[in-house]
């Protein structure tokens, strides 16, 4: 049985910064997407943006939710390597 990935994280490869940030995309149970940039390993509560797929962002900026969904899939399908995290339901 394949585990369903609900969150992906991409750690910046910027070596100049003291604090490294992660780009985080979380897929909600209703299909909405949540996007945040947080310091490595930190949570996203009150730091993200909800992109509603049944109105909201999909209406206000057509194509935005599609692009973010493609970014989610790109990270989810990337080979396991340093800087890529995939979080699944157990």
Backbone atoms as SQL, in Angstrom:
CREATE TABLE atoms (id INTEGER PRIMARY KEY, chain TEXT, resi INTEGER, resn TEXT, atom TEXT, x REAL, y REAL, z REAL);
INSERT INTO atoms VALUES
  (1, 'A', 1, 'UNK', 'N', 0.849, -1.189, 0.000),
  (2, 'A', 1, 'UNK', 'CA', 0.000, 0.000, 0.000),
  (3, 'A', 1, 'UNK', 'C', 0.890, 1.247, 0.000),
  (4, 'A', 2, 'UNK', 'N', 0.641, 2.137, -0.939),
  (5, 'A', 2, 'UNK', 'CA', 1.424, 3.362, -1.065),
  (6, 'A', 2, 'UNK', 'C', 0.970, 4.388, -0.030),
  (7, 'A', 3, 'UNK', 'N', 1.933, 4.976, 0.672),
  (8, 'A', 3, 'UNK', 'CA', 1.609, 6.006, 1.654),
  (9, 'A', 3, 'UNK', 'C', 1.255, 7.298, 0.926),
  (10, 'A', 4, 'UNK', 'N', 0.259, 7.988, 1.455),
  (11, 'A', 4, 'UNK', 'CA', -0.140, 9.261, 0.861),
  (12, 'A', 4, 'UNK', 'C', 0.693, 10.389, 1.466),
  (13, 'A', 5, 'UNK', 'N', 1.386, 11.105, 0.618),
  (14, 'A', 5, 'UNK', 'CA', 2.196, 12.243, 1.067),
  (15, 'A', 5, 'UNK', 'C', 1.269, 13.440, 1.238),
  (16, 'A', 6, 'UNK', 'N', 1.320, 14.077, 2.417),
  (17, 'A', 6, 'UNK', 'CA', 0.478, 15.249, 2.633),
  (18, 'A', 6, 'UNK', 'C', 1.290, 16.527, 2.792),
  (19, 'A', 7, 'UNK', 'N', 2.614, 16.394, 2.977),
  (20, 'A', 7, 'UNK', 'CA', 3.445, 17.594, 3.105),
  (21, 'A', 7, 'UNK', 'C', 4.807, 17.326, 2.481),
  (22, 'A', 8, 'UNK', 'N', 5.315, 18.333, 1.785),
  (23, 'A', 8, 'UNK', 'CA', 6.666, 18.260, 1.233),
  (24, 'A', 8, 'UNK', 'C', 7.432, 19.500, 1.674),
  (25, 'A', 9, 'UNK', 'N', 8.750, 19.315, 1.831),
  (26, 'A', 9, 'UNK', 'CA', 9.620, 20.414, 2.229),
  (27, 'A', 9, 'UNK', 'C', 10.871, 20.405, 1.367),
  (28, 'A', 10, 'UNK', 'N', 11.253, 21.588, 0.922),
  (29, 'A', 10, 'UNK', 'CA', 12.493, 21.753, 0.173),
  (30, 'A', 10, 'UNK', 'C', 13.367, 22.726, 0.948),
  (31, 'A', 11, 'UNK', 'N', 14.520, 22.252, 1.385),
  (32, 'A', 11, 'UNK', 'CA', 15.465, 23.082, 2.136),
  (33, 'A', 11, 'UNK', 'C', 16.334, 23.842, 1.150),
  (34, 'A', 12, 'UNK', 'N', 16.445, 25.139, 1.351),
  (35, 'A', 12, 'UNK', 'CA', 17.245, 25.960, 0.454),
  (36, 'A', 12, 'UNK', 'C', 18.673, 25.432, 0.338),
  (37, 'A', 13, 'UNK', 'N', 19.241, 25.606, -0.825),
  (38, 'A', 13, 'UNK', 'CA', 20.642, 25.241, -1.005),
  (39, 'A', 13, 'UNK', 'C', 21.538, 26.487, -0.923),
  (40, 'A', 14, 'UNK', 'N', 20.971, 27.584, -0.417),
  (41, 'A', 14, 'UNK', 'CA', 21.733, 28.821, -0.218),
  (42, 'A', 14, 'UNK', 'C', 22.719, 28.612, 0.924),
  (43, 'A', 15, 'UNK', 'N', 23.974, 28.684, 0.624),
  (44, 'A', 15, 'UNK', 'CA', 25.011, 28.431, 1.629),
  (45, 'A', 15, 'UNK', 'C', 25.480, 29.709, 2.327),
  (46, 'A', 16, 'UNK', 'N', 24.978, 30.859, 1.896),
  (47, 'A', 16, 'UNK', 'CA', 25.417, 32.127, 2.481),
  (48, 'A', 16, 'UNK', 'C', 24.698, 32.472, 3.773),
  (49, 'A', 17, 'UNK', 'N', 23.490, 31.990, 3.915),
  (50, 'A', 17, 'UNK', 'CA', 22.698, 32.363, 5.082),
  (51, 'A', 17, 'UNK', 'C', 23.022, 31.506, 6.293),
  (52, 'A', 18, 'UNK', 'N', 22.984, 32.119, 7.459),
  (53, 'A', 18, 'UNK', 'CA', 23.193, 31.384, 8.712),
  (54, 'A', 18, 'UNK', 'C', 22.003, 30.490, 9.020),
  (55, 'A', 19, 'UNK', 'N', 20.810, 31.024, 8.764),
  (56, 'A', 19, 'UNK', 'CA', 19.575, 30.269, 8.971),
  (57, 'A', 19, 'UNK', 'C', 19.090, 29.803, 7.606),
  (58, 'A', 20, 'UNK', 'N', 18.831, 28.510, 7.486),
  (59, 'A', 20, 'UNK', 'CA', 18.319, 27.976, 6.229),
  (60, 'A', 20, 'UNK', 'C', 16.804, 27.870, 6.308),
  (61, 'A', 21, 'UNK', 'N', 16.154, 28.289, 5.256),
  (62, 'A', 21, 'UNK', 'CA', 14.694, 28.230, 5.198),
  (63, 'A', 21, 'UNK', 'C', 14.227, 27.039, 4.379),
  (64, 'A', 22, 'UNK', 'N', 13.029, 26.552, 4.735),
  (65, 'A', 22, 'UNK', 'CA', 12.383, 25.490, 3.987),
  (66, 'A', 22, 'UNK', 'C', 11.128, 26.035, 3.312),
  (67, 'A', 23, 'UNK', 'N', 10.940, 25.630, 2.082),
  (68, 'A', 23, 'UNK', 'CA', 9.714, 25.893, 1.337),
  (69, 'A', 23, 'UNK', 'C', 8.797, 24.714, 1.624),
  (70, 'A', 24, 'UNK', 'N', 7.613, 24.982, 2.180),
  (71, 'A', 24, 'UNK', 'CA', 6.719, 23.914, 2.631),
  (72, 'A', 24, 'UNK', 'C', 5.383, 24.026, 1.907),
  (73, 'A', 25, 'UNK', 'N', 4.916, 22.891, 1.368),
  (74, 'A', 25, 'UNK', 'CA', 3.580, 22.824, 0.784),
  (75, 'A', 25, 'UNK', 'C', 2.859, 21.671, 1.473),
  (76, 'A', 26, 'UNK', 'N', 1.692, 21.979, 2.027),
  (77, 'A', 26, 'UNK', 'CA', 0.874, 20.967, 2.684),
  (78, 'A', 26, 'UNK', 'C', -0.437, 20.846, 1.923),
  (79, 'A', 27, 'UNK', 'N', -0.867, 19.616, 1.707),
  (80, 'A', 27, 'UNK', 'CA', -2.138, 19.369, 1.017),
  (81, 'A', 27, 'UNK', 'C', -3.175, 19.021, 2.067),
  (82, 'A', 28, 'UNK', 'N', -4.228, 19.829, 2.155),
  (83, 'A', 28, 'UNK', 'CA', -5.298, 19.582, 3.106),
  (84, 'A', 28, 'UNK', 'C', -6.200, 18.453, 2.635),
  (85, 'A', 29, 'UNK', 'N', -6.948, 17.898, 3.557),
  (86, 'A', 29, 'UNK', 'CA', -7.845, 16.804, 3.229),
  (87, 'A', 29, 'UNK', 'C', -8.919, 17.175, 2.221),
  (88, 'A', 30, 'UNK', 'N', -9.209, 18.466, 2.118),
  (89, 'A', 30, 'UNK', 'CA', -10.236, 18.936, 1.184),
  (90, 'A', 30, 'UNK', 'C', -9.649, 19.375, -0.154),
  (91, 'A', 31, 'UNK', 'N', -8.328, 19.173, -0.330),
  (92, 'A', 31, 'UNK', 'CA', -7.683, 19.551, -1.584),
  (93, 'A', 31, 'UNK', 'C', -7.038, 20.920, -1.569),
  (94, 'A', 32, 'UNK', 'N', -7.345, 21.738, -0.561),
  (95, 'A', 32, 'UNK', 'CA', -6.700, 23.045, -0.468),
  (96, 'A', 32, 'UNK', 'C', -5.201, 22.858, -0.230),
  (97, 'A', 33, 'UNK', 'N', -4.440, 23.851, -0.620),
  (98, 'A', 33, 'UNK', 'CA', -2.988, 23.816, -0.466),
  (99, 'A', 33, 'UNK', 'C', -2.556, 24.920, 0.486),
  (100, 'A', 34, 'UNK', 'N', -1.561, 24.628, 1.275),
  (101, 'A', 34, 'UNK', 'CA', -1.015, 25.596, 2.231),
  (102, 'A', 34, 'UNK', 'C', 0.469, 25.743, 1.930),
  (103, 'A', 35, 'UNK', 'N', 0.917, 26.978, 1.769),
  (104, 'A', 35, 'UNK', 'CA', 2.300, 27.254, 1.399),
  (105, 'A', 35, 'UNK', 'C', 2.933, 28.140, 2.457),
  (106, 'A', 36, 'UNK', 'N', 4.178, 27.804, 2.841),
  (107, 'A', 36, 'UNK', 'CA', 4.888, 28.609, 3.831),
  (108, 'A', 36, 'UNK', 'C', 6.389, 28.523, 3.568),
  (109, 'A', 37, 'UNK', 'N', 7.096, 29.494, 4.077),
  (110, 'A', 37, 'UNK', 'CA', 8.559, 29.473, 4.122),
  (111, 'A', 37, 'UNK', 'C', 8.921, 29.680, 5.581),
  (112, 'A', 38, 'UNK', 'N', 9.628, 28.689, 6.147),
  (113, 'A', 38, 'UNK', 'CA', 9.943, 28.715, 7.574),
  (114, 'A', 38, 'UNK', 'C', 11.396, 28.319, 7.789),
  (115, 'A', 39, 'UNK', 'N', 11.991, 28.726, 8.912),
  (116, 'A', 39, 'UNK', 'CA', 13.328, 28.233, 9.237),
  (117, 'A', 39, 'UNK', 'C', 13.313, 26.705, 9.318),
  (118, 'A', 40, 'UNK', 'N', 14.405, 26.099, 8.928),
  (119, 'A', 40, 'UNK', 'CA', 14.520, 24.642, 8.853),
  (120, 'A', 40, 'UNK', 'C', 13.949, 23.940, 10.088),
  (121, 'A', 41, 'UNK', 'N', 13.041, 22.999, 9.845),
  (122, 'A', 41, 'UNK', 'CA', 12.481, 22.172, 10.894),
  (123, 'A', 41, 'UNK', 'C', 11.359, 22.791, 11.703),
  (124, 'A', 42, 'UNK', 'N', 11.028, 24.052, 11.450),
  (125, 'A', 42, 'UNK', 'CA', 9.979, 24.702, 12.240),
  (126, 'A', 42, 'UNK', 'C', 8.604, 24.466, 11.635),
  (127, 'A', 43, 'UNK', 'N', 7.588, 24.676, 12.455),
  (128, 'A', 43, 'UNK', 'CA', 6.208, 24.499, 12.035),
  (129, 'A', 43, 'UNK', 'C', 5.710, 25.643, 11.177),
  (130, 'A', 44, 'UNK', 'N', 4.539, 25.447, 10.614),
  (131, 'A', 44, 'UNK', 'CA', 3.986, 26.434, 9.687),
  (132, 'A', 44, 'UNK', 'C', 2.770, 27.173, 10.228),
  (133, 'A', 45, 'UNK', 'N', 2.326, 26.842, 11.430),
  (134, 'A', 45, 'UNK', 'CA', 1.123, 27.483, 11.976),
  (135, 'A', 45, 'UNK', 'C', 1.312, 29.001, 12.029),
  (136, 'A', 46, 'UNK', 'N', 0.338, 29.716, 11.478),
  (137, 'A', 46, 'UNK', 'CA', 0.336, 31.183, 11.390),
  (138, 'A', 46, 'UNK', 'C', 1.470, 31.738, 10.525),
  (139, 'A', 47, 'UNK', 'N', 2.052, 30.920, 9.687),
  (140, 'A', 47, 'UNK', 'CA', 3.132, 31.369, 8.799),
  (141, 'A', 47, 'UNK', 'C', 2.844, 31.065, 7.336),
  (142, 'A', 48, 'UNK', 'N', 1.715, 30.475, 7.065),
  (143, 'A', 48, 'UNK', 'CA', 1.432, 30.038, 5.710),
  (144, 'A', 48, 'UNK', 'C', 0.278, 30.777, 5.080),
  (145, 'A', 49, 'UNK', 'N', 0.049, 30.429, 3.837),
  (146, 'A', 49, 'UNK', 'CA', -1.050, 30.986, 3.055),
  (147, 'A', 49, 'UNK', 'C', -1.887, 29.823, 2.557),
  (148, 'A', 50, 'UNK', 'N', -3.196, 29.912, 2.753),
  (149, 'A', 50, 'UNK', 'CA', -4.113, 28.881, 2.261),
  (150, 'A', 50, 'UNK', 'C', -4.530, 29.241, 0.846),
  (151, 'A', 51, 'UNK', 'N', -4.420, 28.276, -0.040),
  (152, 'A', 51, 'UNK', 'CA', -4.860, 28.452, -1.417),
  (153, 'A', 51, 'UNK', 'C', -6.053, 27.535, -1.642),
  (154, 'A', 52, 'UNK', 'N', -7.205, 28.121, -1.661),
  (155, 'A', 52, 'UNK', 'CA', -8.451, 27.374, -1.819),
  (156, 'A', 52, 'UNK', 'C', -8.586, 26.915, -3.268),
  (157, 'A', 53, 'UNK', 'N', -8.887, 25.631, -3.449),
  (158, 'A', 53, 'UNK', 'CA', -8.996, 25.088, -4.796),
  (159, 'A', 53, 'UNK', 'C', -10.424, 25.117, -5.339),
  (160, 'A', 54, 'UNK', 'N', -11.374, 25.569, -4.517),
  (161, 'A', 54, 'UNK', 'CA', -12.771, 25.632, -4.983),
  (162, 'A', 54, 'UNK', 'C', -13.311, 27.044, -4.837),
  (163, 'A', 55, 'UNK', 'N', -12.547, 27.988, -5.289),
  (164, 'A', 55, 'UNK', 'CA', -12.881, 29.403, -5.148),
  (165, 'A', 55, 'UNK', 'C', -11.640, 30.103, -4.672),
  (166, 'A', 56, 'UNK', 'N', -11.781, 31.206, -3.982),
  (167, 'A', 56, 'UNK', 'CA', -10.614, 31.898, -3.425),
  (168, 'A', 56, 'UNK', 'C', -9.494, 32.073, -4.432),
  (169, 'A', 57, 'UNK', 'N', -8.334, 31.474, -4.154),
  (170, 'A', 57, 'UNK', 'CA', -7.156, 31.627, -5.009),
  (171, 'A', 57, 'UNK', 'C', -7.398, 31.106, -6.419),
  (172, 'A', 58, 'UNK', 'N', -8.143, 30.000, -6.538),
  (173, 'A', 58, 'UNK', 'CA', -8.370, 29.452, -7.880),
  (174, 'A', 58, 'UNK', 'C', -9.231, 30.384, -8.733),
  (175, 'A', 59, 'UNK', 'N', -10.039, 31.216, -8.081),
  (176, 'A', 59, 'UNK', 'CA', -10.854, 32.197, -8.785),
  (177, 'A', 59, 'UNK', 'C', -10.091, 33.507, -8.979),
  (178, 'A', 60, 'UNK', 'N', -9.417, 33.965, -7.920),
  (179, 'A', 60, 'UNK', 'CA', -8.731, 35.258, -7.964),
  (180, 'A', 60, 'UNK', 'C', -7.490, 35.240, -8.853),
  (181, 'A', 61, 'UNK', 'N', -6.777, 34.126, -8.859),
  (182, 'A', 61, 'UNK', 'CA', -5.549, 34.022, -9.650),
  (183, 'A', 61, 'UNK', 'C', -5.545, 32.671, -10.370),
  (184, 'A', 62, 'UNK', 'N', -6.342, 32.561, -11.433),
  (185, 'A', 62, 'UNK', 'CA', -6.421, 31.285, -12.149),
  (186, 'A', 62, 'UNK', 'C', -5.022, 30.767, -12.514),
  (187, 'A', 63, 'UNK', 'N', -4.806, 29.501, -12.253),
  (188, 'A', 63, 'UNK', 'CA', -3.511, 28.894, -12.546),
  (189, 'A', 63, 'UNK', 'C', -2.600, 28.796, -11.338),
  (190, 'A', 64, 'UNK', 'N', -2.850, 29.608, -10.304),
  (191, 'A', 64, 'UNK', 'CA', -1.972, 29.593, -9.123),
  (192, 'A', 64, 'UNK', 'C', -2.034, 28.251, -8.408),
  (193, 'A', 65, 'UNK', 'N', -3.225, 27.760, -8.135),
  (194, 'A', 65, 'UNK', 'CA', -3.327, 26.487, -7.410),
  (195, 'A', 65, 'UNK', 'C', -2.780, 25.336, -8.252),
  (196, 'A', 66, 'UNK', 'N', -2.946, 25.414, -9.558),
  (197, 'A', 66, 'UNK', 'CA', -2.392, 24.387, -10.451),
  (198, 'A', 66, 'UNK', 'C', -0.865, 24.401, -10.375),
  (199, 'A', 67, 'UNK', 'N', -0.279, 25.587, -10.390),
  (200, 'A', 67, 'UNK', 'CA', 1.182, 25.705, -10.325),
  (201, 'A', 67, 'UNK', 'C', 1.726, 25.189, -8.994),
  (202, 'A', 68, 'UNK', 'N', 1.053, 25.508, -7.899),
  (203, 'A', 68, 'UNK', 'CA', 1.508, 25.048, -6.591),
  (204, 'A', 68, 'UNK', 'C', 1.328, 23.532, -6.472),
  (205, 'A', 69, 'UNK', 'N', 0.241, 23.006, -7.023),
  (206, 'A', 69, 'UNK', 'CA', 0.039, 21.551, -7.023),
  (207, 'A', 69, 'UNK', 'C', 1.153, 20.864, -7.820),
  (208, 'A', 70, 'UNK', 'N', 1.571, 21.462, -8.919),
  (209, 'A', 70, 'UNK', 'CA', 2.678, 20.906, -9.707),
  (210, 'A', 70, 'UNK', 'C', 3.987, 20.973, -8.921),
  (211, 'A', 71, 'UNK', 'N', 4.201, 22.054, -8.171),
  (212, 'A', 71, 'UNK', 'CA', 5.396, 22.162, -7.327),
  (213, 'A', 71, 'UNK', 'C', 5.377, 21.079, -6.253),
  (214, 'A', 72, 'UNK', 'N', 4.209, 20.838, -5.649),
  (215, 'A', 72, 'UNK', 'CA', 4.059, 19.772, -4.658),
  (216, 'A', 72, 'UNK', 'C', 4.473, 18.435, -5.266),
  (217, 'A', 73, 'UNK', 'N', 3.926, 18.120, -6.433),
  (218, 'A', 73, 'UNK', 'CA', 4.228, 16.845, -7.093),
  (219, 'A', 73, 'UNK', 'C', 5.704, 16.747, -7.476),
  (220, 'A', 74, 'UNK', 'N', 6.307, 17.854, -7.904),
  (221, 'A', 74, 'UNK', 'CA', 7.725, 17.841, -8.265),
  (222, 'A', 74, 'UNK', 'C', 8.588, 17.447, -7.070),
  (223, 'A', 75, 'UNK', 'N', 8.279, 18.010, -5.908),
  (224, 'A', 75, 'UNK', 'CA', 9.044, 17.674, -4.703),
  (225, 'A', 75, 'UNK', 'C', 8.704, 16.253, -4.255),
  (226, 'A', 76, 'UNK', 'N', 7.426, 15.886, -4.291),
  (227, 'A', 76, 'UNK', 'CA', 7.005, 14.547, -3.869),
  (228, 'A', 76, 'UNK', 'C', 7.636, 13.456, -4.732),
  (229, 'A', 77, 'UNK', 'N', 7.848, 13.740, -6.010),
  (230, 'A', 77, 'UNK', 'CA', 8.408, 12.751, -6.934),
  (231, 'A', 77, 'UNK', 'C', 9.924, 12.824, -7.057),
  (232, 'A', 78, 'UNK', 'N', 10.537, 13.789, -6.382),
  (233, 'A', 78, 'UNK', 'CA', 12.001, 13.924, -6.443),
  (234, 'A', 78, 'UNK', 'C', 12.659, 12.750, -5.719),
  (235, 'A', 79, 'UNK', 'N', 13.855, 12.382, -6.148),
  (236, 'A', 79, 'UNK', 'CA', 14.567, 11.318, -5.431),
  (237, 'A', 79, 'UNK', 'C', 14.836, 11.747, -3.991),
  (238, 'A', 80, 'UNK', 'N', 14.878, 10.775, -3.103),
  (239, 'A', 80, 'UNK', 'CA', 15.212, 11.067, -1.712),
  (240, 'A', 80, 'UNK', 'C', 16.660, 11.525, -1.652),
  (241, 'A', 81, 'UNK', 'N', 16.873, 12.714, -1.147),
  (242, 'A', 81, 'UNK', 'CA', 18.217, 13.265, -1.003),
  (243, 'A', 81, 'UNK', 'C', 18.174, 14.371, 0.025),
  (244, 'A', 82, 'UNK', 'N', 19.340, 14.834, 0.410),
  (245, 'A', 82, 'UNK', 'CA', 19.426, 15.908, 1.392),
  (246, 'A', 82, 'UNK', 'C', 18.657, 17.124, 0.888),
  (247, 'A', 83, 'UNK', 'N', 17.871, 17.708, 1.771),
  (248, 'A', 83, 'UNK', 'CA', 17.109, 18.897, 1.430),
  (249, 'A', 83, 'UNK', 'C', 15.677, 18.631, 0.998),
  (250, 'A', 84, 'UNK', 'N', 15.330, 17.356, 0.787),
  (251, 'A', 84, 'UNK', 'CA', 13.970, 16.984, 0.393),
  (252, 'A', 84, 'UNK', 'C', 13.354, 16.171, 1.524),
  (253, 'A', 85, 'UNK', 'N', 12.171, 16.591, 1.979),
  (254, 'A', 85, 'UNK', 'CA', 11.447, 15.831, 2.996),
  (255, 'A', 85, 'UNK', 'C', 10.031, 15.589, 2.484),
  (256, 'A', 86, 'UNK', 'N', 9.570, 14.365, 2.694),
  (257, 'A', 86, 'UNK', 'CA', 8.214, 13.977, 2.308),
  (258, 'A', 86, 'UNK', 'C', 7.553, 13.390, 3.540),
  (259, 'A', 87, 'UNK', 'N', 6.438, 13.951, 3.941),
  (260, 'A', 87, 'UNK', 'CA', 5.770, 13.520, 5.163),
  (261, 'A', 87, 'UNK', 'C', 4.454, 12.842, 4.764),
  (262, 'A', 88, 'UNK', 'N', 4.285, 11.595, 5.210),
  (263, 'A', 88, 'UNK', 'CA', 3.144, 10.777, 4.836),
  (264, 'A', 88, 'UNK', 'C', 2.305, 10.428, 6.035),
  (265, 'A', 89, 'UNK', 'N', 1.068, 10.025, 5.757),
  (266, 'A', 89, 'UNK', 'CA', 0.225, 9.425, 6.787),
  (267, 'A', 89, 'UNK', 'C', 0.775, 8.040, 7.059),
  (268, 'A', 90, 'UNK', 'N', 0.787, 7.628, 8.300),
  (269, 'A', 90, 'UNK', 'CA', 1.274, 6.286, 8.654),
  (270, 'A', 90, 'UNK', 'C', 0.192, 5.275, 8.483);
